[in-house]
């Protein structure tokens, strides 16, 4: 039996259109992304993408082969069977009246979350943790009236001293000379 959710980390060149090209590979094969988080990495010029895909409905090996066809993908790692640390972030705007505000604060305290904005009619809760924790606090706050909700999706890295994706150095810009120009420019061949 396949693992339900796979966590795949990819280091990609930080260029315009990369996310679109990667998403197109998923779409072409009919794969669904459960969550996607993208941000700068520790390597200058590279961004880290963390994908979560349903391994029960997706051939994860086929997905990774397709992603390697995208020229900007530098390295990929499937962390599913590795010891890893994984977290999500959620911001939840909850209706809050004087009558229910203390009950909301109690829920926030139980989940070790934070109130990051307060108004007369609402509070914004910030919570980080594993997916199950985020799901649980959402369900506990739902009876009070969730006005707005945003989640990051999973970000992950391996436990211990070894980096999640090893052996990648900084990406240097490609230098080329367009026809008719004498000076080299920094740019993209795409």
C-alpha positions as CSV (number, residue, x, y, z in Angstrom):
1,X,0.0,0.0,0.0
2,X,1.3,3.4,-0.9
3,X,1.8,6.1,1.7
4,X,-1.1,8.6,1.5
5,X,0.9,11.8,1.5
6,X,4.3,12.3,0.0
7,X,6.5,15.4,0.8
8,X,8.8,16.3,-2.0
9,X,11.3,19.1,-1.7
10,X,12.8,20.7,-4.9
11,X,15.5,23.3,-5.2
12,X,14.8,25.4,-8.3
13,X,16.5,28.3,-10.0
14,X,14.9,31.6,-8.9
15,X,13.6,32.8,-12.3
16,X,10.3,34.2,-13.6
17,X,7.9,31.5,-14.9
18,X,9.5,28.5,-13.0
19,X,6.4,27.9,-10.9
20,X,4.2,28.0,-14.0
21,X,6.4,25.5,-15.8
22,X,6.4,23.1,-12.9
23,X,2.6,23.5,-12.4
24,X,2.1,22.7,-16.1
25,X,4.0,19.4,-15.7
26,X,1.6,18.4,-12.9
27,X,-1.5,19.5,-14.9
28,X,-0.4,17.7,-18.1
29,X,-0.3,14.4,-16.2
30,X,-3.5,15.1,-14.2
31,X,-1.7,15.1,-10.9
32,X,-3.2,17.0,-7.9
33,X,-1.0,19.0,-5.5
34,X,-2.3,18.8,-2.0
35,X,-0.2,21.8,-0.9
36,X,2.7,23.9,-2.3
37,X,5.0,26.2,-0.4
38,X,7.7,28.2,-2.1
39,X,10.4,30.6,-0.7
40,X,14.0,31.5,-0.8
41,X,16.5,28.8,0.2
42,X,19.9,28.9,1.9
43,X,21.5,28.8,-1.5
44,X,21.7,32.2,-3.3
45,X,19.8,32.1,-6.6
46,X,17.7,29.0,-5.6
47,X,14.2,28.8,-4.2
48,X,12.9,25.8,-2.2
49,X,9.5,24.3,-3.2
50,X,7.8,21.9,-0.9
51,X,5.1,19.8,-2.6
52,X,2.6,17.5,-0.8
53,X,1.0,15.0,-3.2
54,X,-1.4,12.1,-2.6
55,X,0.6,8.9,-3.1
56,X,-2.5,6.8,-3.2
57,X,-3.7,8.5,-6.4
58,X,-0.4,9.7,-7.8
59,X,2.6,7.8,-9.1
60,X,5.2,9.8,-7.2
61,X,8.1,8.4,-9.1
62,X,6.5,9.5,-12.4
63,X,5.9,13.0,-10.9
64,X,9.6,13.4,-10.0
65,X,10.7,12.2,-13.4
66,X,8.4,14.8,-15.0
67,X,9.7,17.6,-12.8
68,X,13.3,16.8,-13.7
69,X,12.3,17.7,-17.3
70,X,11.9,21.3,-16.1
71,X,15.4,22.8,-16.8
72,X,15.3,25.1,-13.7
73,X,14.9,22.1,-11.3
74,X,18.3,21.6,-9.7
75,X,17.7,18.9,-7.2
76,X,14.7,17.0,-5.7
77,X,14.3,14.8,-2.6
78,X,11.3,12.8,-1.5
79,X,11.2,13.2,2.3
80,X,8.3,10.9,2.9
81,X,10.3,8.0,4.4
82,X,13.0,10.3,6.0
83,X,12.9,11.6,9.6
84,X,11.7,15.1,9.0
85,X,10.3,18.2,10.7
86,X,7.2,19.5,8.9
87,X,5.0,22.5,9.8
88,X,2.2,24.7,8.5
89,X,1.2,28.2,9.3
90,X,-2.4,29.5,9.4
91,X,-4.0,32.8,10.0
92,X,-7.6,32.6,11.1
93,X,-9.9,35.6,11.4
94,X,-12.6,34.7,13.9
95,X,-15.8,36.7,14.9
96,X,-15.3,37.8,18.4
97,X,-17.8,39.6,20.6
98,X,-17.4,40.6,24.2
99,X,-19.5,37.5,25.1
100,X,-17.3,34.9,23.4
101,X,-13.9,36.6,23.3
102,X,-12.6,34.8,26.5
103,X,-13.7,31.4,25.2
104,X,-11.7,32.1,21.9
105,X,-8.7,33.2,24.0
106,X,-8.9,29.9,25.9
107,X,-8.8,27.9,22.6
108,X,-5.9,30.0,21.4
109,X,-4.0,29.3,24.6
110,X,-4.7,25.5,24.5
111,X,-3.2,25.3,21.0
112,X,-0.2,27.6,21.9
113,X,-1.3,30.0,19.1
114,X,-1.1,33.8,19.2
115,X,-3.6,36.6,18.7
116,X,-2.0,39.0,16.2
117,X,-4.8,41.4,15.5
118,X,-7.8,42.5,17.5
119,X,-10.8,44.6,16.5
120,X,-14.3,45.2,17.9
121,X,-15.8,42.4,15.9
122,X,-12.9,39.9,15.3
123,X,-9.5,38.6,16.3
124,X,-6.8,37.2,14.0
125,X,-5.2,34.0,15.3
126,X,-1.7,32.8,14.1
127,X,-1.0,29.1,14.6
128,X,1.9,27.0,13.5
129,X,2.3,23.2,13.8
130,X,1.6,19.9,12.1
131,X,-1.4,19.7,9.7
132,X,-3.5,17.9,12.4
133,X,-3.0,20.7,14.9
134,X,-4.1,23.3,12.3
135,X,-7.1,21.2,11.4
136,X,-8.0,20.8,15.1
137,X,-7.9,24.5,16.0
138,X,-9.9,25.4,12.9
139,X,-12.6,23.0,14.1
140,X,-12.5,24.4,17.6
141,X,-12.9,28.0,16.3
142,X,-15.5,27.2,13.7
143,X,-18.5,27.6,16.1
144,X,-17.5,31.2,16.8
145,X,-17.6,32.1,13.1
146,X,-14.5,32.0,10.9
147,X,-14.5,35.0,8.7
148,X,-11.3,34.3,6.8
149,X,-8.7,31.6,6.7
150,X,-5.3,31.2,5.0
151,X,-2.8,28.3,5.3
152,X,0.7,28.0,4.0
153,X,0.8,24.4,3.2
154,X,3.5,22.1,4.5
155,X,7.2,23.2,4.7
156,X,9.6,20.5,5.7
157,X,13.3,19.5,6.2
158,X,15.1,16.5,7.3
159,X,16.0,16.1,11.0
160,X,19.7,16.2,12.2
161,X,22.8,17.8,10.8
162,X,22.6,16.7,7.1
163,X,20.9,19.2,4.8
164,X,17.6,18.2,3.1
165,X,19.1,18.7,-0.3
166,X,22.9,18.2,-0.5
167,X,25.5,19.1,-3.0
168,X,24.1,22.3,-4.5
169,X,26.2,25.5,-4.9
170,X,25.0,29.0,-5.7
171,X,23.5,29.5,-9.1
172,X,25.4,32.0,-11.2
173,X,23.6,34.0,-13.9
174,X,24.0,32.9,-17.5
175,X,26.0,35.3,-19.6
176,X,25.2,35.6,-23.2
177,X,25.6,38.1,-26.1
178,X,22.6,39.0,-28.0
179,X,23.2,39.4,-31.7
180,X,24.7,42.8,-32.5
181,X,25.7,43.7,-29.0
182,X,29.4,43.9,-28.0
183,X,29.0,43.8,-24.2
184,X,27.9,40.7,-22.4
185,X,24.6,41.0,-20.4
186,X,23.3,39.1,-17.5
187,X,20.1,37.4,-18.5
188,X,18.2,34.2,-19.2
189,X,18.4,32.0,-22.3
190,X,14.7,31.2,-21.9
